Amino acid sequence: MRVLKIIQLVFISCVLTGCIKKTDNSQPNIVIIYADDMGYGDLNIQNPNSKIPTPHLDNLASEGIRFTDAHSSSGICSPSRFALLTGTYHWRRQHGIVGSFGKPFFKDSDVTLPQVLKTKDYTTACIGKWHLGWDWQLKQESQSKEGKVNEYLPEDIDWSQPIKGGPLDRGFDYYFGDGTINFPPYTWVENDKVLEVPTETMTRENIGFEIKEGKWEFRPGPRVKGWNPYNVLPTLTRKTTEWINKQKGNQPFFLYFALPSPHAPIIPNDEFDGKSKAGAYGDYMVQTDWVVGQVLKALKNNGFEDNTIVIFSADNGPEHYAWQRAVEYDHYSMGKFRGLKRDVWEGGHHVPLIMKWPDHIKASLVTNEVVSQVDIMATLSKIVGADLPDKAAPDSYNLLPLLNGEEYQKPLREATVHNTFDSKWGIRNGDWIYINSSSGGHRDMPEAFKNSTGYTDFDTEGILFNMKNDPEQRTNLYNEYPEKIKELEALLETYRNQGFSVNRTTTSSK
Protein backbone atom coordinates (compact mmCIF):
# COMPACT_ATOMS: atom_id res chain seq x y z
CA MET A 1 0.00 0.00 0.00
CA ARG A 2 2.82 2.37 0.88
CA VAL A 3 4.42 1.80 -2.53
CA LEU A 4 1.08 2.53 -4.21
CA LYS A 5 0.72 5.78 -2.30
CA ILE A 6 4.23 6.83 -3.31
CA ILE A 7 3.43 6.15 -6.97
CA GLN A 8 0.23 8.19 -6.68
CA LEU A 9 2.09 11.11 -5.09
CA VAL A 10 4.76 11.03 -7.79
CA PHE A 11 2.08 11.02 -10.50
CA ILE A 12 0.22 13.96 -8.93
CA SER A 13 3.50 15.85 -8.59
CA CYS A 14 4.31 15.26 -12.25
CA VAL A 15 0.92 16.55 -13.37
CA LEU A 16 1.29 19.68 -11.25
CA THR A 17 4.84 20.40 -12.41
CA GLY A 18 4.17 19.59 -16.07
CA CYS A 19 6.48 16.61 -16.54
CA ILE A 20 3.49 14.72 -17.95
CA LYS A 21 1.83 16.52 -20.85
CA LYS A 22 -1.91 16.81 -20.84
CA THR A 23 -3.79 16.16 -24.08
CA ASP A 24 -7.13 17.63 -23.06
CA ASN A 25 -7.33 20.49 -25.56
CA SER A 26 -10.53 20.24 -27.55
CA GLN A 27 -8.92 21.25 -30.84
CA PRO A 28 -6.82 18.70 -32.73
CA ASN A 29 -3.16 19.36 -33.36
CA ILE A 30 -2.30 19.45 -37.07
CA VAL A 31 0.90 18.26 -38.73
CA ILE A 32 1.45 18.53 -42.48
CA ILE A 33 4.50 16.68 -43.83
CA TYR A 34 5.20 17.82 -47.38
CA ALA A 35 7.67 15.83 -49.47
CA ASP A 36 9.54 17.25 -52.46
CA ASP A 37 9.49 15.64 -55.94
CA MET A 38 8.00 12.39 -54.64
CA GLY A 39 6.02 10.31 -57.09
CA TYR A 40 2.75 8.50 -56.47
CA GLY A 41 4.51 5.19 -57.12
CA ASP A 42 7.26 5.85 -54.58
CA LEU A 43 4.97 4.74 -51.77
CA ASN A 44 5.15 0.98 -51.48
CA ILE A 45 1.47 0.72 -50.55
CA GLN A 46 0.52 2.35 -53.89
CA ASN A 47 2.88 0.44 -56.14
CA PRO A 48 2.67 -3.38 -56.24
CA ASN A 49 5.95 -3.44 -58.20
CA SER A 50 7.80 -1.04 -55.90
CA LYS A 51 11.49 -1.55 -55.22
CA ILE A 52 11.42 0.81 -52.22
CA PRO A 53 10.26 -0.14 -48.70
CA THR A 54 8.23 2.64 -47.04
CA PRO A 55 6.94 1.03 -43.81
CA HIS A 56 6.16 4.23 -41.92
CA LEU A 57 4.14 5.78 -44.73
CA ASP A 58 2.41 2.47 -45.41
CA ASN A 59 1.47 2.22 -41.74
CA LEU A 60 0.25 5.83 -41.72
CA ALA A 61 -2.04 4.97 -44.64
CA SER A 62 -3.32 1.88 -42.83
CA GLU A 63 -4.30 4.05 -39.85
CA GLY A 64 -6.16 6.70 -41.85
CA ILE A 65 -7.46 7.57 -45.29
CA ARG A 66 -5.52 7.27 -48.53
CA PHE A 67 -6.57 9.36 -51.52
CA THR A 68 -5.82 7.54 -54.76
CA ASP A 69 -6.69 10.51 -57.00
CA ALA A 70 -5.08 13.52 -55.27
CA HIS A 71 -3.37 16.39 -57.08
CA SER A 72 -1.00 19.25 -56.44
CA SER A 73 -1.91 22.60 -57.97
CA SER A 74 1.25 22.68 -60.09
CA GLY A 75 3.87 20.34 -61.49
CA ILE A 76 6.62 22.37 -59.80
CA CYS A 77 7.59 23.50 -56.33
CA SER A 78 6.83 27.07 -55.21
CA PRO A 79 3.39 27.27 -56.89
CA SER A 80 2.16 24.08 -55.20
CA ARG A 81 3.34 25.32 -51.79
CA PHE A 82 1.52 28.61 -52.25
CA ALA A 83 -1.65 26.75 -53.25
CA LEU A 84 -1.45 24.41 -50.26
CA LEU A 85 -1.09 27.28 -47.78
CA THR A 86 -3.79 29.50 -49.30
CA GLY A 87 -6.41 27.22 -50.86
CA THR A 88 -5.83 29.14 -54.09
CA TYR A 89 -4.72 27.78 -57.45
CA HIS A 90 -1.17 29.01 -58.05
CA TRP A 91 -1.93 30.30 -61.53
CA ARG A 92 -4.09 33.06 -60.06
CA ARG A 93 -0.78 34.57 -58.95
CA GLN A 94 2.10 33.19 -61.04
CA HIS A 95 3.37 30.02 -62.73
CA GLY A 96 7.11 29.93 -62.00
CA ILE A 97 9.15 29.08 -58.94
CA VAL A 98 10.77 31.65 -56.68
CA GLY A 99 14.41 31.96 -57.70
CA SER A 100 17.44 32.49 -55.49
CA PHE A 101 16.79 35.60 -53.35
CA GLY A 102 13.49 36.03 -55.19
CA LYS A 103 10.62 38.15 -53.93
CA PRO A 104 7.72 36.54 -51.98
CA PHE A 105 5.09 34.57 -53.89
CA PHE A 106 2.53 36.08 -51.51
CA LYS A 107 0.77 39.40 -51.35
CA ASP A 108 0.22 40.84 -47.88
CA SER A 109 -3.53 40.58 -48.51
CA ASP A 110 -3.35 36.79 -48.93
CA VAL A 111 -4.98 34.72 -46.17
CA THR A 112 -2.92 31.68 -45.23
CA LEU A 113 -3.75 28.48 -43.39
CA PRO A 114 -1.62 29.33 -40.33
CA GLN A 115 -3.29 32.74 -40.10
CA VAL A 116 -6.71 31.08 -40.07
CA LEU A 117 -5.63 28.56 -37.43
CA LYS A 118 -4.24 31.32 -35.21
CA THR A 119 -7.78 32.70 -34.92
CA LYS A 120 -8.43 29.48 -32.99
CA ASP A 121 -5.40 29.97 -30.74
CA TYR A 122 -3.04 27.60 -32.55
CA THR A 123 0.71 27.78 -32.08
CA THR A 124 2.21 27.56 -35.58
CA ALA A 125 5.59 26.52 -36.95
CA CYS A 126 7.20 25.96 -40.33
CA ILE A 127 10.34 23.84 -40.48
CA GLY A 128 12.21 22.93 -43.64
CA LYS A 129 12.05 24.13 -47.22
CA TRP A 130 10.25 27.47 -47.61
CA HIS A 131 10.91 28.35 -51.28
CA LEU A 132 8.21 31.01 -51.28
CA GLY A 133 10.45 34.06 -51.22
CA TRP A 134 11.75 36.68 -48.78
CA ASP A 135 12.37 40.43 -48.92
CA TRP A 136 16.15 40.21 -48.73
CA GLN A 137 18.06 43.38 -47.93
CA LEU A 138 20.31 43.76 -50.96
CA LYS A 139 23.34 46.03 -50.94
CA GLN A 140 23.63 45.76 -54.71
CA GLU A 141 22.05 43.84 -57.53
CA SER A 142 23.36 40.40 -58.49
CA GLN A 143 25.97 39.88 -61.15
CA SER A 144 25.04 38.35 -64.50
CA LYS A 145 27.43 35.59 -65.54
CA GLU A 146 27.67 35.08 -69.31
CA GLY A 147 23.94 35.34 -69.83
CA LYS A 148 23.12 32.81 -67.11
CA VAL A 149 20.84 33.28 -64.12
CA ASN A 150 22.01 36.19 -61.98
CA GLU A 151 24.20 35.18 -59.07
CA TYR A 152 24.61 36.89 -55.71
CA LEU A 153 27.85 37.08 -53.78
CA PRO A 154 28.07 37.16 -49.96
CA GLU A 155 28.86 40.88 -50.02
CA ASP A 156 25.68 41.63 -52.01
CA ILE A 157 23.41 40.91 -49.02
CA ASP A 158 23.01 42.84 -45.77
CA TRP A 159 22.99 39.82 -43.43
CA SER A 160 22.60 41.96 -40.30
CA GLN A 161 19.02 42.90 -41.09
CA PRO A 162 15.92 40.81 -40.28
CA ILE A 163 14.55 39.10 -43.37
CA LYS A 164 10.98 40.22 -44.00
CA GLY A 165 8.29 38.59 -46.09
CA GLY A 166 8.99 35.04 -44.97
CA PRO A 167 7.11 32.53 -42.78
CA LEU A 168 6.79 34.88 -39.78
CA ASP A 169 4.89 37.35 -41.97
CA ARG A 170 2.57 34.60 -43.25
CA GLY A 171 1.17 33.40 -39.92
CA PHE A 172 3.93 31.20 -38.53
CA ASP A 173 5.20 31.81 -35.01
CA TYR A 174 8.45 29.96 -35.64
CA TYR A 175 10.60 29.02 -38.61
CA PHE A 176 13.75 26.99 -39.03
CA GLY A 177 15.13 25.92 -42.37
CA ASP A 178 17.65 26.36 -45.14
CA GLY A 179 15.42 27.96 -47.73
CA THR A 180 15.87 25.07 -50.15
CA ILE A 181 18.46 22.33 -50.22
CA ASN A 182 19.82 23.38 -53.61
CA PHE A 183 19.24 27.16 -53.52
CA PRO A 184 21.38 29.79 -51.78
CA PRO A 185 21.98 31.03 -49.22
CA TYR A 186 23.58 27.86 -47.88
CA THR A 187 23.13 28.66 -44.20
CA TRP A 188 20.50 28.06 -41.56
CA VAL A 189 17.70 30.58 -41.12
CA GLU A 190 15.85 30.73 -37.81
CA ASN A 191 12.76 32.90 -37.67
CA ASP A 192 13.92 35.95 -39.67
CA LYS A 193 17.72 35.82 -39.20
CA VAL A 194 20.56 33.75 -40.57
CA LEU A 195 22.38 31.85 -37.81
CA GLU A 196 25.76 32.22 -39.52
CA VAL A 197 26.77 34.77 -42.11
CA PRO A 198 27.93 33.21 -45.41
CA THR A 199 31.47 34.17 -46.32
CA GLU A 200 32.05 31.92 -49.33
CA THR A 201 30.41 31.33 -52.69
CA MET A 202 29.14 27.89 -53.62
CA THR A 203 29.94 26.97 -57.20
CA ARG A 204 29.46 23.76 -59.13
CA GLU A 205 33.19 23.18 -58.90
CA ASN A 206 33.75 23.57 -55.14
CA ILE A 207 30.92 21.64 -53.49
CA GLY A 208 33.39 19.38 -51.71
CA PHE A 209 31.24 16.25 -51.53
CA GLU A 210 30.37 13.35 -53.83
CA ILE A 211 26.89 12.98 -55.32
CA LYS A 212 25.22 9.56 -55.10
CA GLU A 213 22.88 9.82 -58.11
CA GLY A 214 22.14 12.34 -60.84
CA LYS A 215 23.61 15.84 -60.56
CA TRP A 216 24.09 18.23 -57.65
CA GLU A 217 21.72 20.78 -59.23
CA PHE A 218 23.02 23.46 -56.89
CA ARG A 219 22.42 27.10 -57.78
CA PRO A 220 25.61 29.09 -57.17
CA GLY A 221 25.52 31.54 -54.29
CA PRO A 222 26.60 32.46 -50.76
CA ARG A 223 27.40 29.70 -48.27
CA VAL A 224 28.92 29.37 -44.85
CA LYS A 225 32.34 27.82 -44.57
CA GLY A 226 32.17 24.03 -44.35
CA TRP A 227 28.52 23.77 -45.46
CA ASN A 228 27.66 20.07 -45.70
CA PRO A 229 24.51 19.25 -47.70
CA TYR A 230 24.41 15.79 -46.13
CA ASN A 231 23.61 17.46 -42.78
CA VAL A 232 20.46 19.18 -44.06
CA LEU A 233 17.86 16.43 -43.72
CA PRO A 234 19.18 15.10 -40.36
CA THR A 235 19.23 18.64 -38.93
CA LEU A 236 15.68 19.40 -40.03
CA THR A 237 14.51 16.09 -38.56
CA ARG A 238 16.15 16.88 -35.22
CA LYS A 239 14.74 20.42 -35.10
CA THR A 240 11.24 19.12 -35.90
CA THR A 241 11.22 16.51 -33.14
CA GLU A 242 12.69 19.06 -30.70
CA TRP A 243 9.90 21.50 -31.53
CA ILE A 244 7.25 18.83 -30.98
CA ASN A 245 8.84 17.95 -27.63
CA LYS A 246 8.41 21.57 -26.48
CA GLN A 247 4.66 21.76 -27.13
CA LYS A 248 2.09 21.81 -24.36
CA GLY A 249 -0.79 19.39 -24.13
CA ASN A 250 -3.38 22.11 -23.58
CA GLN A 251 -2.27 24.33 -26.49
CA PRO A 252 -3.16 23.17 -30.02
CA PHE A 253 -0.38 23.43 -32.56
CA PHE A 254 0.07 23.43 -36.31
CA LEU A 255 3.34 22.19 -37.79
CA TYR A 256 4.17 22.47 -41.49
CA PHE A 257 7.22 20.27 -42.04
CA ALA A 258 8.43 20.86 -45.61
CA LEU A 259 10.93 18.15 -46.48
CA PRO A 260 13.77 18.85 -48.93
CA SER A 261 13.71 15.20 -49.98
CA PRO A 262 13.68 13.22 -52.17
CA HIS A 263 14.42 16.28 -54.37
CA ALA A 264 17.83 16.33 -56.06
CA PRO A 265 20.61 16.43 -55.05
CA ILE A 266 19.99 12.78 -54.27
CA ILE A 267 22.11 12.37 -51.15
CA PRO A 268 20.92 9.70 -48.72
CA ASN A 269 23.05 9.51 -45.60
CA ASP A 270 25.45 6.57 -45.53
CA GLU A 271 23.39 4.48 -43.13
CA PHE A 272 20.62 4.28 -45.75
CA ASP A 273 22.82 3.17 -48.63
CA GLY A 274 21.58 -0.07 -50.17
CA LYS A 275 18.30 -0.09 -48.24
CA SER A 276 16.26 -0.20 -51.46
CA LYS A 277 16.49 -1.89 -54.83
CA ALA A 278 16.07 1.35 -56.73
CA GLY A 279 19.50 2.92 -56.45
CA ALA A 280 20.45 5.99 -54.43
CA TYR A 281 17.07 7.62 -55.04
CA GLY A 282 15.36 4.59 -53.55
CA ASP A 283 17.67 4.82 -50.54
CA TYR A 284 16.80 8.51 -50.21
CA MET A 285 13.14 7.56 -50.23
CA VAL A 286 13.84 5.04 -47.45
CA GLN A 287 15.44 7.85 -45.44
CA THR A 288 12.50 10.14 -46.15
CA ASP A 289 10.16 7.43 -44.89
CA TRP A 290 12.36 7.09 -41.78
CA VAL A 291 12.07 10.85 -41.17
CA VAL A 292 8.28 10.56 -41.27
CA GLY A 293 8.61 7.77 -38.72
CA GLN A 294 10.64 10.02 -36.43
CA VAL A 295 7.93 12.69 -36.51
CA LEU A 296 5.20 10.14 -35.78
CA LYS A 297 7.32 8.72 -32.94
CA ALA A 298 7.74 12.19 -31.41
CA LEU A 299 3.98 12.75 -31.51
CA LYS A 300 3.38 9.41 -29.81
CA ASN A 301 6.07 9.84 -27.17
CA ASN A 302 4.63 13.21 -26.17
CA GLY A 303 1.06 11.97 -25.88
CA PHE A 304 -0.15 13.85 -28.97
CA GLU A 305 -0.88 10.95 -31.30
CA ASP A 306 -4.56 10.47 -30.46
CA ASN A 307 -5.41 14.14 -30.89
CA THR A 308 -3.36 15.01 -33.97
CA ILE A 309 -4.34 15.20 -37.62
CA VAL A 310 -1.37 14.07 -39.71
CA ILE A 311 -1.38 14.89 -43.41
CA PHE A 312 1.27 13.63 -45.79
CA SER A 313 1.64 14.68 -49.42
CA ALA A 314 4.15 15.94 -52.01
CA ASP A 315 4.47 19.11 -54.05
CA ASN A 316 4.58 17.48 -57.51
CA GLY A 317 5.61 14.37 -59.40
CA PRO A 318 9.15 12.93 -59.65
CA GLU A 319 12.08 14.53 -61.45
CA HIS A 320 13.29 13.34 -64.88
CA TYR A 321 15.67 10.81 -63.30
CA ALA A 322 12.56 8.64 -62.86
CA TRP A 323 12.67 7.66 -66.54
CA GLN A 324 16.10 6.10 -66.21
CA ARG A 325 15.17 4.58 -62.85
CA ALA A 326 12.25 2.78 -64.46
CA VAL A 327 14.44 1.32 -67.20
CA GLU A 328 17.36 0.45 -64.93
CA TYR A 329 15.61 -0.74 -61.77
CA ASP A 330 12.04 -1.45 -62.93
CA HIS A 331 10.79 1.03 -60.32
CA TYR A 332 8.19 3.49 -61.62
CA SER A 333 8.19 6.54 -59.37
CA MET A 334 5.24 7.96 -61.31
CA GLY A 335 3.30 4.75 -60.76
CA LYS A 336 1.03 3.88 -63.68
CA PHE A 337 0.68 7.51 -64.74
CA ARG A 338 2.11 9.26 -67.76
CA GLY A 339 4.51 12.16 -67.25
CA LEU A 340 6.75 13.63 -64.58
CA LYS A 341 7.47 16.86 -62.73
CA ARG A 342 6.51 20.00 -64.72
CA ASP A 343 4.04 18.10 -66.91
CA VAL A 344 0.30 18.54 -67.24
CA TRP A 345 0.34 14.81 -67.89
CA GLU A 346 -1.08 12.98 -64.87
CA GLY A 347 2.32 12.02 -63.46
CA GLY A 348 3.29 15.68 -63.03
CA HIS A 349 0.66 16.43 -60.38
CA HIS A 350 -0.93 13.12 -59.29
CA VAL A 351 0.65 12.86 -55.82
CA PRO A 352 0.42 10.82 -52.62
CA LEU A 353 -2.07 12.10 -50.05
CA ILE A 354 -2.70 10.46 -46.67
CA MET A 355 -4.61 11.76 -43.66
CA LYS A 356 -4.75 10.23 -40.19
CA TRP A 357 -7.00 11.40 -37.36
CA PRO A 358 -7.60 8.75 -34.68
CA ASP A 359 -11.25 8.16 -33.70
CA HIS A 360 -12.39 10.47 -36.50
CA ILE A 361 -11.07 8.91 -39.70
CA LYS A 362 -11.65 5.20 -40.11
CA ALA A 363 -8.49 3.11 -40.41
CA SER A 364 -7.53 1.76 -43.86
CA LEU A 365 -10.06 4.00 -45.59
CA VAL A 366 -9.44 4.47 -49.32
CA THR A 367 -11.23 6.94 -51.55
CA ASN A 368 -11.05 7.33 -55.33
CA GLU A 369 -12.55 10.84 -55.27
CA VAL A 370 -10.62 13.47 -57.20
CA VAL A 371 -9.22 15.95 -54.68
CA SER A 372 -6.67 18.72 -54.69
CA GLN A 373 -4.20 20.03 -52.15
CA VAL A 374 -6.01 23.36 -52.31
CA ASP A 375 -8.83 21.56 -50.48
CA ILE A 376 -6.78 21.17 -47.31
CA MET A 377 -7.40 24.76 -46.21
CA ALA A 378 -11.21 24.62 -46.33
CA THR A 379 -11.19 21.15 -44.75
CA LEU A 380 -9.03 22.09 -41.78
CA SER A 381 -10.89 25.38 -41.31
CA LYS A 382 -14.13 23.43 -41.10
CA ILE A 383 -12.67 20.95 -38.61
CA VAL A 384 -11.44 23.63 -36.19
CA GLY A 385 -14.51 25.82 -36.64
CA ALA A 386 -12.69 28.77 -38.18
CA ASP A 387 -14.52 31.06 -40.58
CA LEU A 388 -12.77 31.73 -43.87
CA PRO A 389 -12.68 35.45 -44.73
CA ASP A 390 -14.37 36.63 -47.91
CA LYS A 391 -12.39 35.70 -51.02
CA ALA A 392 -10.03 33.48 -49.04
CA ALA A 393 -9.38 29.93 -50.31
CA PRO A 394 -11.37 30.53 -53.53
CA ASP A 395 -10.61 27.07 -54.95
CA SER A 396 -10.77 24.99 -51.77
CA TYR A 397 -13.46 22.35 -51.19
CA ASN A 398 -14.30 20.95 -47.76
CA LEU A 399 -13.36 17.26 -47.81
CA LEU A 400 -14.78 16.44 -44.40
CA PRO A 401 -17.58 14.26 -45.84
CA LEU A 402 -14.94 12.04 -47.44
CA LEU A 403 -13.09 11.76 -44.15
CA ASN A 404 -16.35 10.53 -42.65
CA GLY A 405 -16.53 7.80 -45.28
CA GLU A 406 -19.50 9.26 -47.15
CA GLU A 407 -19.99 8.33 -50.79
CA TYR A 408 -21.34 10.52 -53.56
CA GLN A 409 -23.23 9.77 -56.72
CA LYS A 410 -21.39 12.65 -58.40
CA PRO A 411 -17.91 14.09 -57.77
CA LEU A 412 -17.46 16.25 -54.68
CA ARG A 413 -15.37 18.68 -56.72
CA GLU A 414 -17.10 20.10 -59.78
CA ALA A 415 -13.77 20.14 -61.64
CA THR A 416 -10.02 20.42 -61.03
CA VAL A 417 -7.58 22.53 -63.04
CA HIS A 418 -4.17 21.07 -63.92
CA ASN A 419 -1.47 23.53 -64.87
CA THR A 420 2.24 24.25 -64.54
CA PHE A 421 3.23 26.88 -67.10
CA ASP A 422 1.00 29.33 -68.95
CA SER A 423 1.42 27.43 -72.23
CA LYS A 424 -0.62 24.35 -71.30
CA TRP A 425 -3.80 23.80 -69.30
CA GLY A 426 -5.80 20.76 -68.31
CA ILE A 427 -9.16 20.39 -66.60
CA ARG A 428 -10.60 17.28 -64.98
CA ASN A 429 -14.34 16.86 -64.66
CA GLY A 430 -15.56 13.50 -63.43
CA ASP A 431 -13.86 10.82 -65.50
CA TRP A 432 -12.83 13.25 -68.23
CA ILE A 433 -9.65 15.26 -68.61
CA TYR A 434 -9.03 17.72 -71.42
CA ILE A 435 -5.63 19.28 -72.20
CA ASN A 436 -5.48 22.20 -74.66
CA SER A 437 -2.38 20.91 -76.46
CA SER A 438 -1.29 17.86 -78.41
CA SER A 439 0.89 16.87 -75.44
CA GLY A 440 0.80 17.31 -71.68
CA GLY A 441 4.59 17.16 -71.49
CA HIS A 442 7.20 19.88 -71.24
CA ARG A 443 10.07 17.76 -72.56
CA ASP A 444 10.43 14.74 -74.80
CA MET A 445 10.13 11.28 -73.34
CA PRO A 446 13.36 9.29 -73.79
CA GLU A 447 13.18 6.65 -76.50
CA ALA A 448 14.29 3.87 -74.12
CA PHE A 449 11.38 4.64 -71.77
CA LYS A 450 8.93 5.09 -74.64
CA ASN A 451 9.95 1.74 -76.13
CA SER A 452 9.61 -0.06 -72.80
CA THR A 453 6.14 1.36 -72.08
CA GLY A 454 4.64 1.59 -75.57
CA TYR A 455 3.63 5.26 -75.25
CA THR A 456 2.83 7.08 -78.49
CA ASP A 457 2.50 10.76 -79.40
CA PHE A 458 -0.63 12.59 -80.60
CA ASP A 459 -1.16 15.14 -83.36
CA THR A 460 -4.56 16.64 -82.54
CA GLU A 461 -5.00 20.26 -81.47
CA GLY A 462 -5.98 19.12 -77.99
CA ILE A 463 -6.25 15.77 -76.22
CA LEU A 464 -9.09 14.14 -74.28
CA PHE A 465 -8.99 11.07 -72.06
CA ASN A 466 -11.42 9.05 -69.98
CA MET A 467 -9.42 8.56 -66.79
CA LYS A 468 -11.65 5.79 -65.46
CA ASN A 469 -10.97 3.61 -68.49
CA ASP A 470 -7.56 4.98 -69.39
CA PRO A 471 -5.58 6.29 -66.37
CA GLU A 472 -2.32 5.91 -68.34
CA GLN A 473 -3.57 8.43 -70.94
CA ARG A 474 -2.92 6.28 -73.98
CA THR A 475 -6.17 6.61 -75.97
CA ASN A 476 -6.90 10.11 -77.24
CA LEU A 477 -10.66 10.68 -77.66
CA TYR A 478 -10.37 14.24 -78.95
CA ASN A 479 -12.06 13.62 -82.29
CA GLU A 480 -14.88 11.54 -80.81
CA TYR A 481 -16.37 13.94 -78.23
CA PRO A 482 -16.35 17.52 -79.57
CA GLU A 483 -19.22 18.58 -77.29
CA LYS A 484 -17.38 17.39 -74.18
CA ILE A 485 -14.35 19.42 -75.26
CA LYS A 486 -16.47 22.56 -75.69
CA GLU A 487 -17.99 22.00 -72.27
CA LEU A 488 -14.61 21.61 -70.56
CA GLU A 489 -13.07 24.57 -72.41
CA ALA A 490 -15.94 26.77 -71.28
CA LEU A 491 -15.65 25.63 -67.66
CA LEU A 492 -11.90 26.24 -67.63
CA GLU A 493 -12.41 29.72 -69.03
CA THR A 494 -15.03 30.45 -66.37
CA TYR A 495 -12.71 29.39 -63.56
CA ARG A 496 -9.87 31.47 -64.90
CA ASN A 497 -11.95 34.61 -65.39
CA GLN A 498 -14.21 34.69 -62.33
CA GLY A 499 -11.46 34.41 -59.71
CA PHE A 500 -12.84 31.36 -57.90
CA SER A 501 -13.94 27.80 -58.58
CA VAL A 502 -15.88 27.12 -55.37
CA ASN A 503 -19.17 28.80 -54.55
CA ARG A 504 -19.14 29.03 -50.76
CA THR A 505 -22.92 29.54 -50.58
CA THR A 506 -23.49 26.11 -52.11
CA THR A 507 -20.64 24.22 -50.41
CA SER A 508 -20.72 25.60 -46.88
CA SER A 509 -23.13 22.94 -45.69
CA LYS A 510 -21.16 20.04 -47.15
Secondary structure by P-SEA (a helix, b strand, c coil): caaaaaaaaaaaaaaaacccccccccbbbbbbbbbcccccccccccccccccccaaaaaaaaabbbbccccccccccaaaaaaaacccccccccccccccccccccccccccaaaaaaaaccbbbbcccccccccccccbbbbbccccccccccccccccccccccccccccccccccccccccccccccccccccccccccccccccccccccccccccccccccccccaaaaaaaaaaaaaaaacccccccccbbbbccccccccccccccccccccaaaaaaaaaaaaaaaaaaaaaaacccccbbbbbbbccccccaaaaaaaacccccccccccccccccccccbbbbbbbbcccccccccccccccccaaaaaaaaaacccccccccccccccccccccccccccccccccccccccbbbbbcccbbbbcccccccccccaaaaaacccccccccbbbbccccccccccccccccaaaaaaaaaaaaaaacccccccccccccc
